[in-house]
Amino acid sequence: MRLTVLGGGGFRMPLVYRALLDDTGDAAGRCTELVLYDTDRTRLDAIGAVLAEQAAGHATAPAVRATTDLDEALRGADFVFSAIRVGGLEGRAHDERVPLAEGVLGQETVGAGGVLYGLRTLPVAVRIAERIAAVAPDAWVINFTNPAGMVTEAMQRVLGDRVIGICDSPVGLCRRAARALGADPDRASYDYVGLNHLGWLRRVVVDGRDRMPELLADTALLESFEEGKLFGAEWLRALGALPNEYLHYYYFNREAVASIRQAPATRGEFLREQQARFYTSAAAGTTGALEVWERTRLEREATYMAESREATGGWQRDSCDLDGGGYDRIALAIMRAIARDERTTLILNVRNRTAVPGLDADAVVEVPCLVDAGGARPLAAGAVAPDQLGLMLSLKAVERSTIEAATGAGARAGSARGAALRALALHPLVDSVTVAARILDASGALTHDVPRA
């Protein structure tokens, strides 16, 4: 089986390879060839050095091939894992800084920063989907490219349900909640509903019993893990659910923005400098590339959402949350389920169909799905609380306006600028149409040349 990774020179690629090396399942459905595609040969070489060290001692390690030619990378692929970053970390830093200058949230996927990143990314993602349709029409696409929900929905307009979006945030939340209850995360089932980076865990079922009421009632248990520390027991009990960590930017927006503005660097700026050091060191070959990568990865995980943690007391992440990845294991589970018909249930970004009442059939939602050889099918979520559905509808309108602006789909407003302005101004975290217009103008999102993938 051949897996092609778009963005194969990305920093987290070794996590995907680690998951492939750990796959001890049926050889007929195992990845035997890994093709890495990236626009930057230097990055490919650095990551290739890390993967070569990882493969040492693994007799069945997938063969690795790297290329900067997109069609060559796609040809013959059974699965395509898309994890591109259009504009690199320089682009991310820019998308974060422009909104912050206006006093509103600057973040990679949430708020105005997420809209700007979508405008930057969507044209490239759609072009990639068109090349997949032409060169590898039978391939399954697993999308991790952010903003994952809107990118998945845009790619589905070309490739249909063969595009499945993934994110590691929901599975991390579910596993932390189960561990807090003293339960085996792999033996529990989870009722989760939302959009990407906008979801809620509503039930944790262990041995047929929902233990969420027990968790919400116990302040010590509730505040023993990340989401409890972020949101606080009182607010979680008021909600009656556990929000995805990214909802901290909505529920505690003032505190989050203040903390980010006081930080010496945005997350994008920090990662830009950190990863530049890694790639320089790995290319120099003065020490083992794998050792340098692992040291950099641990620093990256330890500083994840540092500003939000600082705004809620300055606590440190638990050691069990520093393993990294999560999305790599989800991607492997999808491939195994489809290639080997190993039925499983995963929280994924898929077309809604009828799973979430109140959203149309084509809206990409993030819900538990049954996955087998036929792909991923969403499980019915049932009634959604009005506050949750309201936010989902608002954000879906933002996502679709961003897709329209970036791809010309629909042209309801008659111009890309009108759709982009609507996307920014309708976002709940942007408090003024005037501010939205200034952010759009300062970003250059509609006038600069988008880097090619």
Summary of the structure (lengths in Angstrom):
residues: 453
radius of gyration: 20.9
end to end distance: 24.2
largest distance: 60.1
contacts: 1614
relative contact order: 0.14
helix: 52%
strand: 15%
